[in-house]
Amino acid sequence: VQLQASGGGLVQAGGSLRLSCAASVRNYGMGWFRQGPGKEREFVSGISWSGGNIYYADSMKGRFAISRDNAKNTVYLQMNSLKPEDTAVYYCAASRPYETRKRTMLDEYAYWGQGTQVTVSS
C-alpha cells in the first residue's frame, strides 16, 4: 500500500489549502494526522471507506473538511481559516478495507504516507 500526500505549502493566517492523498488501494478507511514542531502526532480527521462516516478532532471542526473520491482513490482535506498553530507536517493514513468505524488512534492505521508540510504565517 502506498500513500502519496500533496498540497502543502506556505499560507497566511486566515488562508486555505487543500491537501490530497493518492492511494494505491481502494476502499480503505482513511485519516489525516499532523505533527507540529516538538509535538506528538495527532489525529485531524477521518473518513470511512464509503464516505458515510466523517469525523474530526474538536479543534478542526468547522474549519476542515475531509472528502474522498473513490473513483480516483484519493482523499482530500480542505483546510480553511488556517491559524499559525496549524503549522505541521500533515500525514495521510489508511486503516483497513471497508472500514466503517471511527478510528482516531495512530495504531489503528496500518499504512502511512510521507507527509506534506503546511506552514501558516501570522
N, C-alpha and C positions, 0 to 999 in steps of 0.2 A: 504494500500500500504506500503510495506516495502522495504527499500533500504539498502544494505549492501556494504559499501566501504571497500576495502582492497588494499594491495600492497605498502603502505607507508613504510618508513624506513629512515635510515641514509645513505647518499651517499656523496662522494666528489664532489666538483665543477667539472663540465665537464662530470659527470656521467649521468646515465639514470635510470629511474624507469618506471614501467608500473602499473598504478592503474586500479582496476576493480571495477565495481559496479553491483552487482547482484540484480535484481528487482523481486518483487513478481507479477508484472503485465507485460503485453505485449504491445508493440506498442505505448508507450508514447514518447513524445519529452523528451529528457534528456539533462542535463547540468552538468558541473563541475564548482564549485566555490572554492575559497580559502580564508582563513583568517589568515594573518600573525600576529605576536605578536604586540599588540597595534594598530592593523589596522582594518578597516572596511572589511567585507566580500565582495569579488569582483568576478566578472564574469571571468571565464577562457575560457570555450569552450562550444559549444552546438551542438546538432545533432538532426535532425528531426526524426520522427518515422521510416521512411524507410532508413535513412542514406543518403538521397539525398541532404539534405541541411546541410552543416557543416560550422561552423564559430568560430572565435577565437577573444579574446582580442588582441589588437595590439602587446602587449609585448610578447605574446606567439607564434605569427605567425612564422613558420619556425622551431620552436623548439618542439612544442607539436603537437600531432596528436590524434584526437578523432575518435573512431570507435565503431561499435556495432555488436553484433551477436544476432539477434532476435530469433534464434532457442534456444539460451541459456538465453535469457532475460538479457543479460549482455552488459554493455557499458565499454569501455576501454579508458584510457588516457595514451598514450605513451609520456613520457617526456624525452627529450634529452638535452644535453648541459646545464645541470642544473647549476644554479647560487645560491649563498647564499641567494639572495633576493627572491628566490622561496620557501624558508622555510616558511611553513604554514600548517595549517590543511586544507586538501582538502575534500570537500563535493560533493557528487553527489546529483542530484535533478531531479524530474520528473515534467513535466508541465501538459500536458493533453494528452488524447488519440488521435492518428493520427495527432499530431501536425506537421505542415509543416512550420510555420513561425519562424523567428528568434526571440529568447527570451533571453535577456541578463539581465533582472532585477530580483532581488530576489523575488519580489511579483508576478512574473509571473510563479513561480514554486510552486506547491501545496504540494509536498512531498519531504522530505529531509532525507538523510542518516545520520549516526552518525559521519562521518568524519574519515579521516586517516591522521596521522602525517607524513609530509615529512620534513626532516631536511637535508640541504645541507651545508657541512662544506667547509671552504675555504682552 
